[in-house]
Amino acid sequence: MNSSLSIQLWKGHQCAMKDEWENPDFAIQWDQTALQINPTRAEELDLLVRLLEEMYQEGATILDLGISSGLVEALLFARLPHAWVVGVDSSSVMLGLAAQRLAAFEKRCTLLAHDFTDIESLVVPKRRYQIVISVQSLHHVPHHKKQAIFQFVADLLAPAGLFLLIDRIALDGTHFADMYRAMWKRLEEGSESESGTSSDDFLLRLQDKEDYPASLEEHLGWLRLAGLSATCLHLHLHRALIAGKKKSDEAVVSGERL
Ligand SMILES: C[S@@+](CC[C@H](N)C(=O)[O-])C[C@H]1O[C@@H](n2cnc3c(N)ncnc32)[C@H](O)[C@@H]1O
């Protein structure tokens, strides 16, 4: 995909200000330009897949909230071909792309259509969910819904289970706009996949998009409120890799706080 197409998509985002996950043209363009739009995505996905490689236990299931077109799973199955995955997304168009991309892993990967804003009614196959992941998806739901999702994840995870969340976080443009601009320029220059977006456009887009990024502190606080230990493993300006960890059985029995 050339950079002019990714810039077109970026500009399209600026006009629409809302992602159109059920629009096939938007879906295909997003799928083809996901790496170019975000100069740090490749590194973040590499870190995530590396973590999964290290932490995944044979036979356990990974739940992906926001599997979309299956880009993350394509990387995951390349390194862990025997993993079991359940992927949830509300967009039938994105799920269709995922089904095509992951056809070779059809038996290993179950796709479910469901809206996260109604997480309480989500029924997942009965499995041992050792890991839940979510990449660039939960900023699409309002904060109180995010908190409900974090509680769902904490309840679902097996003891000592992990929640690995990559998402856009809210920035404080009122106080730090100049520094964000400088950081964006540096990230673009250092990236193999420059978006071609100016630092002014970067800030404008973040202000005008119709979505709900939460701050890093809010994410960590809500995870802890849901009963998970929480930390930020990696942060690049407006995108964080956050980990939540459920207590092990032994810790629950001994009343230890981990
Ligand atoms: C930016 S894409 C991320 C996809 C994928 N995790 C990745 O990184 O390649 C966001 C996905 O979240 C899904 N999504 C947005 N709002 C949702 C909701 N309320 N319920 C379920 N899925 C939702 C969209 O359909 C889309 O596929």
PDBQT file of the ligand as one rigid body, heavy atoms in Angstrom, charges set to zero:
ROOT
HETATM    1  C1  LIG A 301      -8.991  -0.323  14.920  1.00  0.00    +0.000 C 
HETATM    2  S1  LIG A 301      -9.828  -1.849  14.721  1.00  0.00    +0.000 S 
HETATM    3  C2  LIG A 301      -8.672  -2.878  15.591  1.00  0.00    +0.000 C 
HETATM    4  C3  LIG A 301      -8.624  -4.229  15.061  1.00  0.00    +0.000 C 
HETATM    5  C4  LIG A 301      -7.604  -5.230  15.531  1.00  0.00    +0.000 C 
HETATM    6  N1  LIG A 301      -7.611  -5.431  16.957  1.00  0.00    +0.000 N 
HETATM    7  C5  LIG A 301      -6.232  -4.853  15.056  1.00  0.00    +0.000 C 
HETATM    8  O1  LIG A 301      -5.491  -4.231  15.793  1.00  0.00    +0.000 OA
HETATM    9  O2  LIG A 301      -5.916  -5.198  13.899  1.00  0.00    +0.000 OA
HETATM   10  C6  LIG A 301     -11.160  -1.722  15.909  1.00  0.00    +0.000 C 
HETATM   11  C7  LIG A 301     -12.171  -2.856  15.847  1.00  0.00    +0.000 C 
HETATM   12  O3  LIG A 301     -13.065  -2.692  16.959  1.00  0.00    +0.000 OA
HETATM   13  C8  LIG A 301     -14.360  -3.058  16.531  1.00  0.00    +0.000 C 
HETATM   14  N2  LIG A 301     -15.342  -2.393  17.384  1.00  0.00    +0.000 N 
HETATM   15  C9  LIG A 301     -15.551  -1.061  17.539  1.00  0.00    +0.000 A 
HETATM   16  N3  LIG A 301     -16.547  -0.831  18.401  1.00  0.00    +0.000 NA
HETATM   17  C10 LIG A 301     -16.986  -2.055  18.801  1.00  0.00    +0.000 A 
HETATM   18  C11 LIG A 301     -18.004  -2.497  19.691  1.00  0.00    +0.000 A 
HETATM   19  N4  LIG A 301     -18.781  -1.613  20.342  1.00  0.00    +0.000 N 
HETATM   20  N5  LIG A 301     -18.192  -3.827  19.867  1.00  0.00    +0.000 NA
HETATM   21  C12 LIG A 301     -17.396  -4.720  19.222  1.00  0.00    +0.000 A 
HETATM   22  N6  LIG A 301     -16.415  -4.365  18.365  1.00  0.00    +0.000 NA
HETATM   23  C13 LIG A 301     -16.217  -3.058  18.149  1.00  0.00    +0.000 A 
HETATM   24  C14 LIG A 301     -14.445  -2.590  15.095  1.00  0.00    +0.000 C 
HETATM   25  O4  LIG A 301     -15.441  -3.285  14.377  1.00  0.00    +0.000 OA
HETATM   26  C15 LIG A 301     -13.034  -2.871  14.600  1.00  0.00    +0.000 C 
HETATM   27  O5  LIG A 301     -12.963  -4.103  13.966  1.00  0.00    +0.000 OA
ENDROOT
TORSDOF 0
